[in-house]
């Protein structure tokens, strides 16, 4: 407690705070880009403040990560565990949105604290809620007409040619067209933010750049390999991002401090590891006659998986077709799966594919714990855990060249002389830290540490 207060002076509270969130940008990538001169504006900022590696959340996917960021609590309290959630009885699956968040958000806390805010594109902000200020929803938004609060902001964004997200389908058809669209999306994102910064009153403003995550997924391998053309396009994108960061600094009001952060790191994708295939081959997952799919699980199924690496016991009284008895039978099965899944190795090289398997109560706690998977698998770097129902084998080549990592996110704060040691804090600490900078009292029950 009091760390940043000592670092920033007698009172760490500030008049305004701008947060630039860069989805999936690793600390290691920024460090290399600054050293090579690829990101000179970021380099200048780092000399004016402090930054450190920050841990993400398990699983390290954007919706879970940003839900954790914006609530300051673990998934056991906010209730978001993956891109896809399941209804156990009757069986069903759905994509979680802001309506499914079970904890107060940063936007609500700031609004209740009497501060005006603007937030643009942060994952899990669709549908946008009423706030003291304005909001632009995330990539889950079907169109701009449904993405904004207030509603009439959508008309202004259309005039600004704002893009909610790049067209990802282009990447599989025409990489050149995809990169053009991605760069256009980023350009329009910053242009709209600059206009709203100047025309709207605010004390907190967050601009989210999703385009970095999109680029990393598709071109990480090409960049690492130095592939002709594509490696240059990758670096040109980050150089262009750096130029927008420089423009952002010029547009900030003089009394405004800047924070920059990411939600997870990136590494080269090595393989898809099909957990449901493993469960089926080892007798835990069975299907009825017909198509192998979620809705056709055989009643004698003992366990099944959802992405990424979440394993559910087919528990009697909880699942629609649950047959595993509560108490000792379920716990014995969970313990058996924990050890066996943790021992999965590459069938040819013998290299481990799994770093660790957790029981849900080991990493989550709170009133939403019952929604969590019974086991959560943490893969080795580059191993992406998939849950295809009809996968022909345990391993499959990756369809994207970049994969998320847990331990290479970052947090930068302008004006700070130092931050806690690398990986000694996580996304959960961001909400109370940012609220402290604004002088807003966090609500009780946050899991994150208020570094002020």
C-alpha positions in Angstrom: 0.0 0.0 0.0 1.2 3.5 -0.7 3.7 2.5 -3.3 2.5 4.7 -6.1 1.7 7.5 -3.7 5.4 7.6 -2.8 6.4 7.3 -6.4 4.1 10.0 -7.8 4.3 12.5 -4.9 2.2 13.4 -1.9 -1.1 13.0 -3.8 -1.4 10.5 -6.6 -4.8 11.7 -7.6 -5.0 13.4 -11.0 -7.5 15.5 -12.9 -7.7 13.3 -15.9 -6.6 9.8 -17.0 -6.3 8.4 -20.5 -5.9 4.6 -20.8 -4.8 3.1 -24.0 -5.4 -0.6 -24.0 -3.5 -2.7 -26.6 -5.1 -6.1 -27.0 -2.5 -8.9 -27.0 0.6 -6.8 -27.2 3.4 -8.5 -25.2 5.9 -6.7 -23.0 8.7 -8.5 -24.8 7.5 -7.2 -28.2 7.4 -3.6 -27.0 10.8 -3.9 -25.5 12.3 -5.2 -28.7 10.5 -2.6 -30.8 11.7 0.2 -28.6 15.3 -1.1 -28.6 15.3 -1.4 -32.4 13.8 2.0 -33.0 10.6 0.7 -34.4 8.5 2.4 -31.8 10.4 5.7 -30.9 7.3 7.4 -29.4 6.8 4.5 -27.0 10.5 4.7 -26.2 10.2 8.3 -25.2 7.2 7.5 -23.0 9.0 4.7 -21.2 11.7 7.2 -20.2 8.9 9.5 -18.8 7.3 6.8 -16.7 7.5 3.2 -15.5 6.4 -0.1 -16.9 6.5 -3.8 -15.9 5.3 -7.2 -17.0 1.9 -8.1 -15.8 0.1 -11.4 -15.5 -3.2 -12.1 -17.3 -5.9 -14.5 -16.1 -6.6 -18.2 -16.7 -7.8 -18.8 -19.4 -5.9 -16.0 -21.1 -8.5 -15.0 -23.6 -9.7 -11.5 -24.2 -13.2 -11.6 -22.8 -12.1 -13.2 -19.6 -9.1 -10.9 -19.3 -11.0 -7.7 -19.9 -13.9 -8.8 -17.6 -11.2 -9.2 -14.9 -9.6 -5.9 -15.8 -12.9 -3.9 -15.7 -14.2 -5.5 -12.4 -11.1 -5.9 -10.4 -12.3 -9.4 -9.4 -11.6 -13.0 -10.4 -14.0 -14.9 -12.7 -15.5 -16.6 -9.6 -17.1 -13.2 -8.9 -17.6 -11.7 -12.4 -18.8 -15.0 -14.0 -17.0 -14.9 -17.4 -14.9 -18.0 -18.0 -14.4 -18.2 -21.8 -15.6 -17.0 -25.3 -18.3 -19.6 -25.0 -20.3 -20.6 -21.9 -22.7 -23.5 -21.4 -26.0 -24.0 -19.8 -25.9 -27.4 -18.0 -29.6 -28.1 -17.9 -31.1 -28.1 -20.4 -27.9 -28.3 -22.4 -27.1 -25.2 -24.4 -24.2 -22.9 -25.3 -24.0 -19.1 -25.7 -21.5 -16.3 -26.2 -21.3 -14.1 -23.1 -21.7 -10.4 -23.4 -21.8 -7.5 -20.9 -25.3 -8.6 -19.8 -23.6 -11.7 -18.3 -21.2 -9.8 -16.1 -22.1 -10.4 -12.4 -19.8 -7.7 -10.8 -19.8 -3.9 -11.0 -17.6 -2.6 -13.8 -15.0 0.2 -13.9 -17.4 2.3 -15.9 -20.1 2.0 -13.2 -17.6 2.7 -10.4 -16.3 5.8 -12.2 -19.8 7.0 -12.9 -20.9 6.6 -9.3 -17.8 8.5 -8.3 -19.1 11.5 -10.1 -16.5 11.4 -12.9 -17.4 11.6 -16.6 -15.9 8.9 -18.8 -15.6 7.8 -22.4 -14.8 4.2 -23.3 -14.3 2.9 -26.9 -14.1 -0.8 -28.0 -13.1 -2.5 -24.7 -14.1 -6.2 -25.0 -17.3 -7.2 -23.2 -18.8 -3.7 -23.4 -21.6 -4.8 -25.7 -24.4 -4.1 -25.1 -23.3 -0.7 -23.7 -24.8 0.3 -20.4 -25.8 3.8 -19.3 -22.9 5.6 -17.9 -21.9 9.2 -16.9 -20.5 9.9 -20.3 -20.4 7.8 -23.4 -19.5 4.2 -24.5 -18.7 2.5 -27.8 -19.2 -1.3 -27.6 -16.7 -4.0 -28.5 -16.2 -6.5 -31.4 -19.3 -8.4 -30.2 -21.5 -5.5 -31.4 -23.5 -6.5 -34.5 -23.5 -2.9 -35.8 -22.8 0.7 -34.7 -26.5 1.3 -34.2 -26.5 -1.1 -31.3 -23.0 -0.3 -30.1 -23.3 3.1 -28.4 -24.5 5.0 -25.4 -26.0 7.4 -26.0 -27.7 6.0 -29.0 -27.2 9.1 -31.2 -23.4 8.7 -30.9 -23.7 6.0 -33.5 -24.6 8.6 -36.2 -21.5 10.6 -35.4 -19.3 7.5 -35.6 -20.7 6.6 -39.0 -19.8 10.0 -40.2 -16.3 9.4 -38.9 -16.2 6.1 -40.8 -15.5 4.3 -37.5 -15.0 0.5 -37.7 -16.0 -1.8 -34.9 -13.6 -4.4 -36.0 -11.6 -5.5 -39.1 -13.0 -8.1 -41.4 -11.2 -11.2 -40.3 -12.6 -13.3 -43.1 -10.4 -11.4 -45.5 -7.3 -12.8 -43.9 -8.1 -16.3 -45.2 -8.9 -15.0 -48.7 -6.5 -12.1 -49.4 -3.9 -11.1 -46.8 -3.2 -7.9 -48.5 -6.8 -6.8 -48.4 -7.0 -7.9 -44.7 -3.9 -5.8 -43.8 -5.4 -2.8 -45.6 -8.7 -3.2 -43.7 -6.9 -3.7 -40.4 -4.8 -0.5 -40.9 -8.0 1.4 -41.9 -9.8 0.1 -38.8 -6.9 1.3 -36.5 -6.7 4.7 -38.3 -10.4 5.3 -37.9 -10.3 4.2 -34.3 -7.7 6.8 -33.4 -9.3 9.5 -35.5 -12.7 9.0 -33.8 -11.0 9.0 -30.4 -9.2 12.3 -31.1 -12.4 13.9 -32.1 -14.4 12.7 -29.1 -11.5 13.7 -26.8 -11.8 17.2 -28.0 -15.6 17.5 -28.3 -16.8 15.6 -25.2 -16.2 16.4 -21.5 -14.4 13.6 -19.7 -12.1 12.8 -16.8 -11.4 9.2 -17.8 -11.0 8.0 -21.3 -10.2 4.5 -22.5 -9.4 3.7 -26.1 -9.1 0.0 -26.9 -7.0 -1.2 -29.9 -8.2 -4.7 -30.9 -6.3 -4.6 -34.2 -3.0 -5.6 -32.5 -4.5 -8.9 -31.4 -5.8 -9.6 -34.9 -2.5 -8.9 -36.5 -0.6 -11.1 -34.0 -2.8 -14.0 -34.5 -2.3 -14.0 -38.3 1.2 -12.8 -38.7 3.2 -13.7 -35.6 4.9 -16.6 -37.3 5.7 -14.6 -40.5 7.3 -11.9 -38.4 9.4 -14.3 -36.4 10.5 -16.1 -39.6 11.3 -12.8 -41.4 9.0 -13.8 -44.2 9.4 -11.6 -47.2 6.7 -8.9 -47.4 4.6 -10.1 -44.4 7.3 -9.5 -41.7 7.7 -6.0 -43.1 4.0 -5.4 -43.0 3.9 -6.6 -39.4 6.6 -4.1 -38.3 5.0 -1.4 -40.4 1.8 -1.8 -38.5 3.5 -1.4 -35.2 5.5 1.6 -36.4 2.1 3.1 -37.5 0.7 2.3 -34.1 3.6 4.1 -32.5 2.9 7.2 -34.7 -0.7 7.2 -33.4 0.7 7.0 -29.8 2.8 10.0 -30.5 -0.2 11.9 -31.9 -2.2 10.8 -28.8 0.4 12.3 -26.5 0.1 15.6 -28.4 -3.7 15.5 -28.0 -3.7 14.9 -24.3 -4.7 17.8 -22.1 -1.8 19.1 -20.0 -3.3 17.9 -16.7 -3.9 14.4 -18.1 -1.8 11.3 -17.2 -1.4 8.4 -19.7 -1.6 4.7 -18.8 -1.0 2.0 -21.4 -1.6 -1.7 -20.9 -2.3 -5.1 -22.5 -4.2 -8.1 -21.4 -2.0 -11.0 -22.4 1.1 -11.9 -24.3 1.7 -13.7 -27.5 3.9 -16.6 -28.7 4.2 -18.8 -31.8 1.4 -21.3 -32.0 2.8 -24.8 -32.2 -0.3 -27.1 -32.3 -3.9 -27.5 -31.5 -4.5 -30.0 -28.6 -7.9 -31.5 -28.9 -9.1 -32.2 -25.4 -12.4 -33.8 -26.4 -10.6 -36.2 -28.7 -8.4 -37.3 -25.7 -11.5 -37.6 -23.5 -13.3 -39.7 -26.1 -10.3 -42.0 -26.8 -9.8 -42.6 -23.1 -13.5 -43.5 -22.5 -14.7 -40.4 -20.7 -16.7 -38.8 -23.6 -19.4 -40.8 -25.5 -21.8 -39.7 -28.1 -25.3 -41.0 -29.1 -26.1 -42.1 -32.6 -25.5 -39.5 -35.3 -23.3 -36.5 -35.3 -20.7 -35.9 -32.7 -21.7 -32.7 -31.1 -22.4 -30.9 -27.8 -26.2 -31.6 -28.0 -25.6 -35.4 -28.7 -23.6 -36.4 -25.6 -24.4 -40.0 -24.5 -25.8 -40.3 -21.0 -22.8 -42.4 -20.0 -20.4 -39.5 -20.7 -18.2 -38.8 -17.7 -16.6 -35.5 -18.8 -16.5 -33.1 -21.7 -14.5 -29.9 -22.6 -15.2 -26.4 -23.8 -12.5 -24.1 -25.2 -10.0 -23.2 -24.0 -9.1 -26.2 -21.7 -12.2 -26.2 -19.5 -13.3 -29.7 -18.4 -16.7 -30.4 -16.9 -17.8 -33.5 -15.0 -21.1 -34.9 -16.3 -22.5 -34.4 -12.8 -25.7 -36.0 -11.7 -28.3 -33.3 -10.8 -26.3 -30.5 -12.5 -26.0 -31.6 -16.1 -29.0 -32.5 -18.2 -27.8 -36.0 -18.7 -25.6 -36.2 -15.6 -24.6 -39.7 -14.5 -21.5 -39.2 -12.3 -22.6 -39.3 -8.7 -22.0 -36.3 -6.4 -19.5 -36.4 -3.6 -16.8 -39.1 -3.7 -17.5 -40.5 -7.2 -17.2 -37.0 -8.8 -14.2 -36.0 -6.8 -12.4 -39.3 -7.5 -13.1 -38.8 -11.2 -11.9 -35.2 -11.1 -8.7 -36.2 -9.3 -8.1 -39.0 -11.9 -8.6 -36.5 -14.8 -6.4 -33.9 -13.2 -3.5 -36.4 -13.1 -4.1 -37.9 -16.5 -4.7 -34.7 -18.4 -1.6 -33.2 -16.8 0.4 -36.0 -18.2 -0.6 -35.5 -21.9 2.6 -35.6 -24.0 3.4 -35.2 -27.7 2.8 -38.6 -29.2 6.1 -38.5 -31.2 8.5 -36.3 -29.3 7.3 -37.1 -25.8 7.3 -33.4 -24.8 4.7 -32.3 -22.3 1.8 -30.4 -23.8 0.2 -29.4 -20.4 1.9 -27.1 -17.9 -0.6 -27.7 -15.1 -4.3 -28.6 -14.4 -6.2 -26.7 -11.8 -9.3 -27.5 -9.8 -11.6 -24.5 -10.2 -11.4 -23.6 -6.5 -7.6 -23.3 -6.7 -7.8 -20.3 -8.9 -11.4 -18.9 -8.6 -13.5 -17.9 -5.6 -16.9 -16.2 -5.3 -20.6 -16.6 -5.9 -20.2 -17.5 -9.5 -17.8 -20.4 -8.8 -20.5 -23.0 -9.6 -20.5 -21.9 -13.2 -16.8 -22.6 -13.6 -15.4 -25.7 -15.2 -14.4 -28.5 -12.7 -10.9 -28.4 -14.1 -9.0 -25.7 -15.9 -6.0 -26.7 -18.0 -3.0 -24.4 -18.4 -1.1 -25.5 -21.6 2.6 -25.2 -22.4 3.3 -22.1 -24.4 2.2 -22.4 -28.0 -0.2 -25.3 -27.3 -3.7 -24.1 -28.0 -6.4 -26.1 -26.2 -9.3 -26.9 -28.5 -12.6 -28.8 -27.9 -13.7 -30.0 -31.4 -16.2 -32.8 -31.0 -15.1 -34.7 -34.1 -11.4 -34.0 -34.2 -9.6 -36.9 -36.0 -6.6 -36.9 -33.6 -5.1 -35.4 -30.5 -2.9 -32.9 -32.3 -3.7 -30.7 -35.3 -1.6 -28.0 -37.0 -2.5 -24.4 -35.9 -4.8 -22.4 -38.2 -3.3 -19.2 -36.9 0.4 -18.5 -36.2 0.1 -16.6 -32.9 -1.2 -17.9 -29.6 -2.0 -16.1 -26.3 0.3 -16.4 -23.2 -0.5 -15.7 -19.5 2.7 -14.0 -18.4 3.8 -11.3 -20.9 1.2 -8.6 -20.6 2.3 -5.1 -19.4 1.3 -2.0 -17.6 2.8 1.5 -18.2 2.1 4.6 -16.1 3.3 8.0 -17.1 5.1 9.9 -14.4 5.8 6.9 -12.2 9.4 6.3 -11.3 9.0 2.5 -10.8 6.4 -0.2 -10.5 6.3 -3.5 -8.7 8.5 -6.2 -10.0 7.7 -8.0 -13.2 4.7 -10.4 -12.9 4.1 -9.6 -9.3 0.7 -8.1 -10.1 -2.1 -8.9 -12.6 -5.0 -7.5 -14.5 -7.1 -7.7 -11.3 -5.0 -4.9 -9.9 -5.8 -2.4 -12.6 -9.3 -1.3 -11.6 -8.4 -0.4 -8.0 -5.2 1.3 -9.2 -6.9 3.4 -11.9 -9.7 4.3 -9.5 -7.2 5.4 -7.0 -5.5 7.7 -9.5 -8.8 9.3 -10.2 -9.6 9.7 -6.5 -12.6 7.3 -6.7 -13.3 5.0 -3.8 -13.4 1.4 -5.0 -16.3 -0.6 -3.8 -15.7 -3.3 -1.1 -14.9 -6.8 -2.3 -12.4 -6.2 -5.0 -9.8 -8.9 -5.4 -7.2 -6.6 -7.0 -4.7 -4.7 -4.9 -5.0 -0.9 -4.8 -1.4 0.0 -5.5 -2.0 3.5 -4.2 
